[in-house]
């Protein structure tokens, strides 16, 4: 493990458990931003049971854009920085 990754892990250990979910969401966004495939079993389990629940409300023109939507939003938000 690199020194930078070790520092990140140490910082994560100091964050209260109820706040870690926010860090997890940001990390998922960064992984999408950099094209890294995230393997999270907990979200995969809940996604399989919730998959398609709102399909009847979906805009068919936007469905192809769903895969990259989060990464695009992160890039747009931090484009000025």
C-alpha positions in Angstrom: 0.0 0.0 0.0 1.4 3.4 -0.9 1.9 6.1 1.7 -0.9 8.2 0.2 -3.4 5.3 0.5 -2.3 4.6 4.0 -3.0 8.2 4.9 -6.4 8.0 3.4 -7.2 4.8 5.4 -6.0 6.5 8.6 -8.2 9.5 7.9 -11.2 7.2 7.3 -10.7 5.6 10.6 -11.2 9.0 12.3 -14.5 9.7 10.6 -17.7 8.8 12.6 -19.5 5.7 11.3 -22.7 7.7 10.6 -20.8 10.0 8.3 -18.9 7.4 6.3 -21.8 6.9 3.9 -21.1 10.4 2.5 -17.5 9.5 1.9 -18.6 6.2 0.2 -20.9 8.1 -2.2 -18.1 10.5 -3.1 -15.7 7.6 -3.6 -18.2 6.0 -6.0 -18.4 9.2 -7.9 -14.6 9.4 -8.1 -14.4 5.8 -9.3 -16.9 6.6 -12.1 -15.0 9.8 -12.9 -11.7 7.9 -13.4 -13.3 4.9 -15.1 -12.7 2.4 -12.3 -15.3 -0.3 -11.9 -16.6 -0.4 -8.3 -17.6 -3.7 -6.8 -19.9 -3.1 -3.8 -21.9 -6.1 -2.8 -24.2 -4.3 -0.4 -25.5 -1.9 -3.1 -25.7 -4.8 -5.6 -27.9 -6.7 -3.3 -30.3 -3.8 -2.7 -30.2 -2.8 -6.4 -31.3 -6.3 -7.5 -34.4 -6.0 -5.3 -35.2 -2.4 -6.3 -34.3 -2.7 -10.0 -37.0 -1.4 -12.2 -39.3 0.0 -9.5 -39.5 3.4 -11.2 -39.2 2.1 -14.8 -42.7 3.3 -15.7 -41.6 6.9 -14.9 -38.4 6.7 -17.0 -37.9 9.0 -19.9 -36.9 6.6 -22.7 -34.7 9.3 -24.3 -32.5 9.6 -21.1 -32.1 5.8 -20.4 -28.9 5.5 -22.5 -27.4 8.4 -20.5 -28.0 6.9 -17.1 -24.8 4.9 -16.9 -22.6 8.0 -17.1 -24.9 10.5 -15.4 -23.1 10.5 -12.0 -19.7 10.8 -13.4 -20.8 13.7 -15.7 -22.4 15.5 -12.8 -19.2 15.2 -10.7 -17.1 16.5 -13.7 -19.4 19.4 -14.2 -19.5 20.3 -10.6 -15.7 20.4 -10.2 -14.8 21.6 -13.7 -14.0 25.1 -12.4 -11.6 23.8 -9.7 
